[in-house]
Amino acid sequence: MVDGGYGAQYTPRPQKVLCKVVQTASASSDNSENKAPVLEQLVFLKLYDPLFWPLKVDLSEFCFKVTVRAGFAHSNEVGAYSHLFKAGLTGFPHLAPQYHGCCAVSATSADPKYAGKVRHVVALALEYVEGRCLSDLFQPSGPFRDRFRSSWSNPQEPPTYISADEDTRLSIMEKLMDGLISEEFVDVNRGNFHPSNMIISLKNGQTTLEQPRIVQISYRRSKVTTLGRDPYKAYLYFAKKPHPFIRFSMGRLAPFFGWIPPSWEGQNLGRDTPLFLYRWLAITFGPFVDNPTYTYRGSPPADMIVDAKGIVSQYSMYLENKRLEEKRHLEESKPDESNKPDENSEEKRPREETVLAAEVL
Protein backbone atom coordinates (compact mmCIF):
# COMPACT_ATOMS: atom_id res chain seq x y z
CA MET A 1 0.00 0.00 0.00
CA VAL A 2 1.16 3.55 -0.74
CA ASP A 3 0.21 6.36 1.69
CA GLY A 4 -3.18 5.05 2.66
CA GLY A 5 -2.50 1.52 3.85
CA TYR A 6 -2.93 0.33 7.43
CA GLY A 7 -0.69 2.10 9.88
CA ALA A 8 0.16 5.61 10.95
CA GLN A 9 -0.42 7.06 7.48
CA TYR A 10 -3.82 5.49 6.88
CA THR A 11 -6.53 7.94 5.89
CA PRO A 12 -10.03 7.18 4.60
CA ARG A 13 -9.94 7.92 0.87
CA PRO A 14 -9.03 6.01 -2.31
CA GLN A 15 -6.51 3.36 -1.32
CA LYS A 16 -3.26 3.36 -3.29
CA VAL A 17 -1.45 0.19 -4.28
CA LEU A 18 1.86 -0.12 -6.13
CA CYS A 19 1.71 -3.07 -8.53
CA LYS A 20 4.00 -4.77 -11.02
CA VAL A 21 2.60 -5.98 -14.35
CA VAL A 22 3.12 -9.75 -14.57
CA GLN A 23 0.68 -10.42 -17.40
CA THR A 24 -0.61 -8.18 -20.16
CA ALA A 25 -4.04 -8.25 -21.76
CA SER A 26 -4.51 -11.04 -24.29
CA ALA A 27 -6.62 -8.90 -26.63
CA SER A 28 -4.81 -6.44 -28.87
CA SER A 29 -5.29 -2.75 -28.10
CA ASP A 30 -5.10 0.23 -30.43
CA ASN A 31 -4.22 2.51 -27.47
CA SER A 32 -7.08 4.84 -28.39
CA GLU A 33 -8.66 4.78 -24.91
CA ASN A 34 -5.56 4.40 -22.70
CA LYS A 35 -1.90 3.43 -22.87
CA ALA A 36 -1.49 -0.27 -22.21
CA PRO A 37 1.19 -1.10 -19.61
CA VAL A 38 4.05 -3.46 -20.45
CA LEU A 39 5.49 -6.45 -18.58
CA GLU A 40 7.47 -5.69 -15.42
CA GLN A 41 6.22 -2.09 -15.40
CA LEU A 42 5.24 -0.56 -12.07
CA VAL A 43 1.65 0.72 -12.05
CA PHE A 44 -0.04 2.92 -9.48
CA LEU A 45 -3.53 1.60 -8.67
CA LYS A 46 -6.19 3.74 -6.93
CA LEU A 47 -9.00 1.68 -5.38
CA TYR A 48 -12.34 3.40 -4.77
CA ASP A 49 -13.58 1.10 -2.03
CA PRO A 50 -16.64 2.48 -0.17
CA LEU A 51 -15.56 0.58 2.98
CA PHE A 52 -12.52 2.88 3.22
CA TRP A 53 -14.37 6.09 2.36
CA PRO A 54 -14.63 9.10 4.72
CA LEU A 55 -17.72 9.15 6.91
CA LYS A 56 -17.40 12.88 7.63
CA VAL A 57 -18.07 14.89 4.48
CA ASP A 58 -19.10 18.44 3.65
CA LEU A 59 -22.73 19.44 3.26
CA SER A 60 -22.70 19.13 -0.54
CA GLU A 61 -22.08 15.35 -0.30
CA PHE A 62 -23.97 14.60 2.91
CA CYS A 63 -27.18 13.46 1.19
CA PHE A 64 -25.41 10.77 -0.89
CA LYS A 65 -24.68 7.23 0.24
CA VAL A 66 -21.04 6.32 0.71
CA THR A 67 -21.16 4.00 -2.31
CA VAL A 68 -22.39 6.89 -4.45
CA ARG A 69 -19.69 9.23 -3.13
CA ALA A 70 -16.98 6.70 -3.98
CA GLY A 71 -18.53 6.29 -7.42
CA PHE A 72 -18.53 10.05 -7.95
CA ALA A 73 -14.82 10.28 -7.18
CA HIS A 74 -14.00 7.39 -9.53
CA SER A 75 -16.17 8.81 -12.30
CA ASN A 76 -14.61 12.28 -12.02
CA GLU A 77 -11.05 10.99 -12.17
CA VAL A 78 -11.60 8.47 -14.96
CA GLY A 79 -13.49 11.08 -16.99
CA ALA A 80 -10.70 13.62 -16.58
CA TYR A 81 -7.83 11.20 -17.30
CA SER A 82 -9.63 9.70 -20.30
CA HIS A 83 -10.31 13.15 -21.75
CA LEU A 84 -6.73 14.29 -21.18
CA PHE A 85 -5.35 11.08 -22.71
CA LYS A 86 -7.36 11.63 -25.90
CA ALA A 87 -6.05 15.21 -25.98
CA GLY A 88 -2.46 13.95 -25.70
CA LEU A 89 -1.92 15.51 -22.26
CA THR A 90 -0.96 12.52 -20.08
CA GLY A 91 2.50 11.21 -19.30
CA PHE A 92 5.84 13.00 -19.40
CA PRO A 93 6.28 15.95 -19.90
CA HIS A 94 2.64 16.80 -19.16
CA LEU A 95 1.08 17.61 -15.80
CA ALA A 96 -1.08 14.47 -15.61
CA PRO A 97 0.55 11.04 -15.17
CA GLN A 98 0.11 8.45 -17.90
CA TYR A 99 -3.36 6.89 -17.94
CA HIS A 100 -3.54 3.09 -18.16
CA GLY A 101 -7.32 2.71 -17.90
CA CYS A 102 -9.85 1.62 -15.28
CA CYS A 103 -11.10 -1.79 -14.23
CA ALA A 104 -12.91 -3.76 -11.53
CA VAL A 105 -10.88 -5.88 -9.12
CA SER A 106 -12.08 -8.77 -6.97
CA ALA A 107 -11.76 -8.29 -3.21
CA THR A 108 -11.98 -11.05 -0.62
CA SER A 109 -12.01 -10.87 3.18
CA ALA A 110 -9.75 -12.30 5.88
CA ASP A 111 -12.79 -12.65 8.13
CA PRO A 112 -13.85 -16.35 8.22
CA LYS A 113 -17.47 -15.22 8.24
CA TYR A 114 -17.04 -14.05 4.65
CA ALA A 115 -14.90 -16.94 3.41
CA GLY A 116 -15.49 -17.70 -0.24
CA LYS A 117 -17.32 -14.44 -0.85
CA VAL A 118 -16.09 -11.87 -3.34
CA ARG A 119 -17.02 -8.26 -3.90
CA HIS A 120 -15.85 -6.00 -6.71
CA VAL A 121 -14.14 -2.63 -6.36
CA VAL A 122 -13.47 -0.17 -9.17
CA ALA A 123 -9.87 0.88 -9.74
CA LEU A 124 -7.89 3.42 -11.73
CA ALA A 125 -4.49 2.46 -13.20
CA LEU A 126 -1.89 5.21 -13.60
CA GLU A 127 1.81 5.70 -14.20
CA TYR A 128 3.83 5.30 -11.01
CA VAL A 129 5.73 8.54 -10.39
CA GLU A 130 8.64 8.14 -8.00
CA GLY A 131 9.07 11.43 -6.17
CA ARG A 132 8.15 13.70 -3.27
CA CYS A 133 4.91 15.42 -2.37
CA LEU A 134 5.33 19.17 -2.86
CA SER A 135 3.49 20.09 0.35
CA ASP A 136 6.12 18.21 2.42
CA LEU A 137 8.95 20.42 1.18
CA PHE A 138 8.05 23.93 2.32
CA GLN A 139 6.20 26.11 4.81
CA PRO A 140 4.84 29.67 4.42
CA SER A 141 8.23 31.14 5.34
CA GLY A 142 10.06 29.13 2.65
CA PRO A 143 11.54 25.67 1.86
CA PHE A 144 12.61 23.46 4.77
CA ARG A 145 16.05 22.82 3.21
CA ASP A 146 18.33 24.15 0.49
CA ARG A 147 17.96 20.85 -1.34
CA PHE A 148 15.98 17.67 -0.80
CA ARG A 149 16.27 14.05 -1.77
CA SER A 150 14.19 13.32 -4.86
CA SER A 151 12.83 10.00 -3.56
CA TRP A 152 12.89 7.67 -0.56
CA SER A 153 11.39 4.68 -2.37
CA ASN A 154 14.69 2.86 -2.89
CA PRO A 155 17.27 3.61 -0.16
CA GLN A 156 19.78 1.23 -1.80
CA GLU A 157 20.14 3.45 -4.88
CA PRO A 158 22.58 6.39 -4.86
CA PRO A 159 20.53 9.41 -3.78
CA THR A 160 19.67 12.21 -6.19
CA TYR A 161 18.77 15.69 -5.01
CA ILE A 162 16.60 18.56 -6.20
CA SER A 163 17.66 22.10 -5.38
CA ALA A 164 15.20 24.33 -3.53
CA ASP A 165 16.70 27.60 -4.74
CA GLU A 166 14.37 30.26 -6.13
CA ASP A 167 15.19 29.60 -9.79
CA THR A 168 14.34 25.89 -9.46
CA ARG A 169 11.15 26.59 -7.53
CA LEU A 170 9.93 29.11 -10.10
CA SER A 171 10.87 26.76 -12.94
CA ILE A 172 8.61 24.13 -11.36
CA MET A 173 5.82 26.71 -10.96
CA GLU A 174 6.19 27.59 -14.65
CA LYS A 175 5.69 23.93 -15.63
CA LEU A 176 2.76 23.63 -13.22
CA MET A 177 0.98 26.74 -14.54
CA ASP A 178 1.52 25.83 -18.19
CA GLY A 179 0.27 22.30 -17.55
CA LEU A 180 -2.84 23.53 -15.78
CA ILE A 181 -3.58 26.06 -18.53
CA SER A 182 -3.17 23.34 -21.17
CA GLU A 183 -5.73 21.19 -19.35
CA GLU A 184 -8.19 24.07 -18.98
CA PHE A 185 -7.86 24.81 -22.69
CA VAL A 186 -9.14 21.30 -23.50
CA ASP A 187 -12.05 21.76 -21.04
CA VAL A 188 -10.77 19.94 -17.93
CA ASN A 189 -11.50 22.26 -15.03
CA ARG A 190 -9.96 21.22 -11.71
CA GLY A 191 -11.13 22.21 -8.27
CA ASN A 192 -8.27 20.92 -6.08
CA PHE A 193 -5.27 23.05 -7.03
CA HIS A 194 -3.10 22.38 -3.99
CA PRO A 195 0.53 21.33 -3.30
CA SER A 196 -0.69 18.21 -1.46
CA ASN A 197 -1.82 16.92 -4.87
CA MET A 198 1.53 17.57 -6.58
CA ILE A 199 4.54 15.26 -6.93
CA ILE A 200 8.04 16.48 -7.81
CA SER A 201 10.16 13.83 -9.49
CA LEU A 202 13.44 13.27 -11.30
CA LYS A 203 12.11 10.10 -12.93
CA ASN A 204 10.32 9.29 -16.18
CA GLY A 205 9.90 5.55 -15.83
CA GLN A 206 13.42 4.19 -15.44
CA THR A 207 14.99 7.31 -16.95
CA THR A 208 16.58 9.88 -14.63
CA LEU A 209 15.81 13.44 -15.70
CA GLU A 210 18.18 16.39 -15.57
CA GLN A 211 15.42 18.78 -14.51
CA PRO A 212 12.55 17.96 -12.12
CA ARG A 213 9.05 17.33 -13.43
CA ILE A 214 5.83 18.22 -11.65
CA VAL A 215 2.87 15.81 -11.69
CA GLN A 216 -0.73 16.32 -10.56
CA ILE A 217 -2.02 13.17 -8.86
CA SER A 218 -5.65 13.96 -7.99
CA TYR A 219 -8.51 14.89 -10.29
CA ARG A 220 -11.27 13.89 -7.87
CA ARG A 221 -12.92 17.32 -7.95
CA SER A 222 -12.34 17.99 -11.62
CA LYS A 223 -14.96 18.12 -14.34
CA VAL A 224 -14.97 18.10 -18.13
CA THR A 225 -17.04 21.20 -18.86
CA THR A 226 -18.13 20.08 -22.34
CA LEU A 227 -19.64 16.86 -20.96
CA GLY A 228 -21.76 18.31 -18.15
CA ARG A 229 -25.52 18.65 -17.93
CA ASP A 230 -25.12 22.26 -19.07
CA PRO A 231 -22.04 21.99 -21.31
CA TYR A 232 -19.86 24.94 -22.15
CA LYS A 233 -16.41 25.56 -23.61
CA ALA A 234 -14.63 28.26 -21.62
CA TYR A 235 -12.01 29.10 -24.25
CA LEU A 236 -14.20 28.76 -27.31
CA TYR A 237 -13.03 32.14 -28.63
CA PHE A 238 -9.32 31.72 -27.84
CA ALA A 239 -7.03 30.91 -30.76
CA LYS A 240 -4.41 29.46 -28.37
CA LYS A 241 -4.40 28.47 -24.71
CA PRO A 242 -4.97 31.41 -22.34
CA HIS A 243 -2.08 33.44 -21.03
CA PRO A 244 -1.35 32.48 -17.39
CA PHE A 245 -1.49 36.18 -16.52
CA ILE A 246 -5.30 36.07 -16.68
CA ARG A 247 -5.65 32.79 -14.74
CA PHE A 248 -3.36 33.15 -11.72
CA SER A 249 -3.58 35.56 -8.82
CA MET A 250 -2.08 35.67 -5.35
CA GLY A 251 -5.40 34.39 -4.03
CA ARG A 252 -5.32 31.31 -6.24
CA LEU A 253 -1.66 30.71 -5.44
CA ALA A 254 -2.12 31.12 -1.67
CA PRO A 255 -1.53 27.39 -0.91
CA PHE A 256 1.90 27.74 -2.57
CA PHE A 257 3.15 30.65 -0.41
CA GLY A 258 6.63 29.64 0.70
CA TRP A 259 7.35 27.76 -2.50
CA ILE A 260 6.59 31.01 -4.28
CA PRO A 261 9.04 33.63 -2.95
CA PRO A 262 7.60 35.01 0.33
CA SER A 263 8.73 38.49 -0.74
CA TRP A 264 6.04 38.50 -3.45
CA GLU A 265 3.40 39.34 -0.86
CA GLY A 266 5.31 42.39 0.36
CA GLN A 267 4.15 44.55 3.27
CA ASN A 268 3.29 47.47 1.00
CA LEU A 269 1.79 45.39 -1.82
CA GLY A 270 -0.52 42.71 -0.48
CA ARG A 271 -2.49 40.22 -2.52
CA ASP A 272 -4.58 42.86 -4.26
CA THR A 273 -1.54 44.39 -5.98
CA PRO A 274 0.84 41.49 -6.70
CA LEU A 275 3.39 43.46 -8.72
CA PHE A 276 6.15 40.84 -8.39
CA LEU A 277 3.79 38.08 -9.56
CA TYR A 278 2.54 40.17 -12.49
CA ARG A 279 6.09 40.98 -13.54
CA TRP A 280 7.19 37.34 -13.35
CA LEU A 281 4.16 36.11 -15.32
CA ALA A 282 4.72 38.68 -18.07
CA ILE A 283 8.44 37.90 -18.37
CA THR A 284 8.11 34.11 -18.09
CA PHE A 285 5.18 33.51 -20.44
CA GLY A 286 5.81 36.28 -22.93
CA PRO A 287 3.92 39.26 -24.35
CA PHE A 288 0.15 39.68 -24.36
CA VAL A 289 0.07 40.45 -28.10
CA ASP A 290 1.52 38.30 -30.91
CA ASN A 291 2.44 35.52 -28.48
CA PRO A 292 3.08 32.23 -30.37
CA THR A 293 1.91 30.09 -27.44
CA TYR A 294 -0.74 31.97 -25.47
CA THR A 295 -3.79 34.19 -26.06
CA TYR A 296 -4.41 37.07 -23.68
CA ARG A 297 -7.97 37.90 -24.71
CA GLY A 298 -10.63 35.94 -26.60
CA SER A 299 -12.31 37.23 -29.76
CA PRO A 300 -16.03 36.45 -29.40
CA PRO A 301 -18.76 37.81 -31.70
CA ALA A 302 -19.95 41.30 -30.78
CA ASP A 303 -23.28 40.13 -29.34
CA MET A 304 -21.89 37.11 -27.43
CA ILE A 305 -22.15 37.30 -23.62
CA VAL A 306 -18.69 36.65 -22.12
CA ASP A 307 -16.51 38.12 -19.39
CA ALA A 308 -13.97 40.91 -19.85
CA LYS A 309 -11.31 38.48 -21.15
CA GLY A 310 -13.62 36.76 -23.63
CA ILE A 311 -13.99 33.64 -21.45
CA VAL A 312 -17.25 31.68 -21.57
CA SER A 313 -18.57 30.60 -18.17
CA GLN A 314 -21.47 28.34 -17.27
CA TYR A 315 -23.46 31.41 -16.21
CA SER A 316 -22.59 33.42 -19.33
CA MET A 317 -23.59 30.42 -21.46
CA TYR A 318 -26.92 30.33 -19.60
CA LEU A 319 -27.45 34.05 -20.33
CA GLU A 320 -26.44 33.57 -23.96
CA ASN A 321 -28.85 30.65 -24.44
CA LYS A 322 -31.60 32.71 -22.80
CA ARG A 323 -30.87 35.64 -25.14
CA LEU A 324 -30.97 33.39 -28.20
CA GLU A 325 -34.23 31.82 -27.03
CA GLU A 326 -35.85 35.25 -26.57
CA LYS A 327 -34.59 36.30 -30.00
CA ARG A 328 -36.07 33.16 -31.55
CA HIS A 329 -39.45 33.73 -29.86
CA LEU A 330 -39.46 37.33 -31.10
CA GLU A 331 -38.81 36.25 -34.66
CA GLU A 332 -41.51 33.59 -34.46
CA SER A 333 -44.07 36.13 -33.20
CA LYS A 334 -43.57 38.46 -36.18
CA PRO A 335 -46.09 38.25 -39.08
CA ASP A 336 -44.96 35.89 -41.78
CA GLU A 337 -44.13 38.15 -44.75
CA SER A 338 -43.97 35.18 -47.09
CA ASN A 339 -47.72 34.58 -46.78
CA LYS A 340 -48.66 38.05 -48.01
CA PRO A 341 -49.79 38.15 -51.70
CA ASP A 342 -47.37 39.65 -54.16
CA GLU A 343 -48.26 43.00 -55.75
CA ASN A 344 -48.23 41.42 -59.20
CA SER A 345 -50.04 38.26 -58.21
CA GLU A 346 -53.37 37.18 -59.65
CA GLU A 347 -55.03 37.91 -56.28
CA LYS A 348 -54.31 41.63 -56.65
CA ARG A 349 -55.25 42.14 -60.31
CA PRO A 350 -59.09 41.86 -60.08
CA ARG A 351 -59.21 44.44 -57.29
CA GLU A 352 -56.98 46.85 -59.21
CA GLU A 353 -59.10 46.51 -62.38
CA THR A 354 -62.29 47.24 -60.40
CA VAL A 355 -60.74 50.40 -58.96
CA LEU A 356 -59.68 51.61 -62.44
CA ALA A 357 -63.15 50.96 -63.87
CA ALA A 358 -64.72 52.99 -61.07
CA GLU A 359 -62.42 55.92 -61.81
CA VAL A 360 -63.30 55.88 -65.55
CA LEU A 361 -67.00 55.97 -64.78
Buried (B, 14 or more C-beta within 10 A) or exposed (E): EBEBEEEEEEEBBBBBBEBEBEEEEEEEEEEEEBBBBEEEBBBBBBBBBBEBBEEEEEEEEEEEEBEEBBBBBBBBBBBBBBBBBBBEBBBBEBBBBBBBBBEEEEEEEEEEEEEEEEEEBBBBBBBBBBBBBBBEBBEEEBBEEEEBEBBEBEEEEEEEEBBBEBEBBBBBBBBBBBBBBBBBBBBBBBEEBBBEBBBBBBBBBEEEBEEBBBBBBBBBBBBBBBEEEEEBBBBBBBEEBBBBBBBBBBEEBEBBBBBBBBEBBEEEBEBEEBEBBBEBBBEBBBEBEEEEEBBBBBEBEEEBBBBEBBBBBBEBBEEBEEEEEEEEEEEEEEEEEEEEEEEEEEEEEEEEEEEEEEEEE
